[in-house]
Amino acid sequence: MNEFKRPVWSAKTAAEFFGVSVQAVYDMRDNGILKQLEKLPGVKFRKADCLAVANETEDVFRPYEVAKMRRELVLEKKKNATLTALLYKIGSEVLTEIAITGGENGRTGETNRGVCTAPSKRF
């Protein structure tokens, strides 16, 4: 993807940048939206002109970068779903253990059943 780093872009590179067909780039040229560089062979455009049409700066993500981030997002969502399922499983096992043991709180013979842990109010 080094073509995006070059100061002069082909119609194909400009089309990839805009996310349109090469014919759409030619139409942009014919309608005066993009100015073709006349002194170079083939159909070439200044990168700065393409950025200006898109009203972007150099720091904005390029299409190939967006595609890469989308792939990474899919992987992260899969990881997130796996971790969420694991947390639900652990939580379920803990609640099951509490139900089986009667909610022992770690002290010998003491359970949470029948014990009020909230402070009583005095009126």
N, C-alpha and C positions, 0 to 999 in steps of 0.2 A: 504493500500500500504506500510505497514511496511517492507515487504520482501525486498524492495529496500534499506532499511537502514541497513540491516544485512550484516555482513562481508562475509558470505557464502551464495551463491545463488543456488537454484535448477535449473534444466534444464529449467523448465517452466518459472521461474523468468528471467533467462538469455534470453530465447526466447522473452519474453515480452520486455525486455530492448532493444534487437537488432531489434525487430519488425519482427521476423521471426518465423517459426514453431519450435517445439521442435526437430523434426527430423533434421532441419538445424543446431541446436546447437549440436546434436550428430555428424553430419557430420563435424562440425568445430572441435570437439574433435578428431574424427577419422583422420582428416587431420593434426592434430598437431597445430591447430590455438589456441584452448583452452585446458588448462591442467586440467583434472579431478582430484579432490582430492580423492586419493585412500583409505585413512584411515577412511573415513566417509561412512555410509551406503547410498545407493542410488547414484544418479548421482549429484554431487555437484561441484561447481566452486567457486573460490575466486572472490569476487566482484572486487578487484583490477585488476585481470587478465582480467575480462570482460571490465572494463574501459580502460585498456591498449590496448586491441584489437580494441576498438572503438576510441582509441586515445583521450579520454576525461578525464576531471578531475571531482572531486566531485561536482563542481559548475554548471555543465551543467544540463539542464532540462531533467527530466526523461519522458518516454512516457505518463504516467498518467498526469504529469504536462502539457505537450504539449496539451493533449486532453482537459484539463481544460481551458487552455488559448485559444484554438480554440473555445470552447463554449462561453467564455467571448467575444471573438472577434465578433462572430455572433451577440450577444446581442448589443455590442457597434455599430456595423454597422447598426443595426435596429434603434437604438437611433439616430445615425447620419443622417440616411435617413429621420426620422421623423422631426428632427430639420431643415434639409435642406428644406424640403417641407414647413415647417412653415415659414422659412425666405423668401422663394419665395412668399408665400401667403401675408406676411406682406409687402414685397417690391411691389407687385402688387397692394395692397390696397393703399399704399402711392402714387404710380404713378397715380392711378385712381383718388385719392383725389386731386392731383395736377392738373390733367387735368380738373376736374370738377370746381375747385375753381379758375382756371386760374393761379395757382402758387403763390398765396399770400404768402408773406414772413413774415407775422406776424405784419407788420406795417399797420395802418389804411389806406385803399384806395390804397396802393402801390402794384404793381405786378411786376413780373420779365419780363412780356411781353413788348417788345419794349425798354427795358432798357439795355444798354450795361454796364456790370459790370466789363469788363476788362479795365485796364488803357489804355488810348490812347497813341500812340507813337508819339513823336515829332521828326521831321527831321530837 
